[in-house]
Amino acid sequence: MAEPKTISVNIYGQDYMLKSAGDEEYIHKIAKIVQERMKEVESTGLDANSQQLKIAVLAAMNIADELLQSEDKKNRLITRIETKGNSFIEYIDDRIKEIESTKEK
């Protein structure tokens, strides 16, 4: 694993020094998403000067909601793939049994 390095990002007018072994471009992409979500929440009418914490919490809630929805969608897709795969395996097993039973006759 790569050695953690300090990466500077600016989110919603605040500078943050982050230690991460991740790619710097990736960290900046994450910061941009957080910034965008905070701006979206601010655009609902909250005052950016007095409601900064509330904006941050609501943005975090929105991001968490998107994460959970994505995880749920992924899990449903995995279940579907597993079901189809198992059906395919059963079909192949049945065909093999048919072939073996015709060879025995």
N, C-alpha and C positions, 0 to 999 in steps of 0.2 A: 504494500500500500504506500502511496506517495506521502511524503512528509507534509504535515499541515503548514500552510503559509497564511499570512495575514492579507486579507482582501478588503479593500475599502469600498463601501457602497453608500449611496445616498438614497434614502427612502423618505419621501414626504418632508423634505427639507432638513432631515436629520442625517448626520454622517454616522456610519457604523463600521467598526473594524471587526471583521469576522475572521476566525481561524478556521481554515478548511483545507482538507486534502483534495477537495473537488476542483474541477476545472474552473478557472476564473471566469470564463465566458458564461458557464452554466450558473455560477453564483450571481452574476450580473443579470442574467435572464430571470432568475427567481426574484431578485430585488425589483426588477421591472414589473413583474406580475403583481407583486405586493403593492407597488406604487400605483399601478393602474386600478387595482381593486379599491384602494383607499380613495382615489379620485372619483371612482364610480359612487362610492358611499357618500362622499362629500357633495356630489352633484344632486343628491336627494334633498339638500337644503340644510345640512348640518354646518355649523360655523367651524371652519378649519382651525381658527385660533383657539376657541374655547372648548371644542369638542374633539380634540385630536385623539385622545384615548378611546373615546366611543367609536370614532371612525376606524381606528386600528382594530378594535375588537370586532366590529361588524364586518370589516374586510376579512378578518381571520375566520369568522363564521361562514362567510360566503365561500372562501377557499376550502374550508373543511367540508362544507356541503358538496362542493364539486368533487373533492377527493372521494368522499363516501359514495357518491353516485357512480363515479368511475370504477371504484372497487366492486360495487354491486354489479355493474354491467360486465366487468371482467369475470366475476364469479359465475354469472349466468352463462356467459359464453363458454367458460371452461366446462361447466356442467353439460352444456349442449354438445360440445366436442367429445367429452367423455362418453356420453350416451350414444352418440353416432358411432364412435369408435368401438364401443362394446357391441353395438348392433352389427357392425361390419365383421367383427371377430366371430360373433355367433354365426353369421351367414357363412363365413369361410369354414368354420368348424363343421357346420351342417353339410356343406358341399364335400368336404374331405371324407366325412362319414359315409355319404352317398357313394362316393368313388370307391372307398374301401369295401363297402358292402357289395358293390357290383363286381369287384375283383374276386371276392370270395365265392361267388356263385359259379 
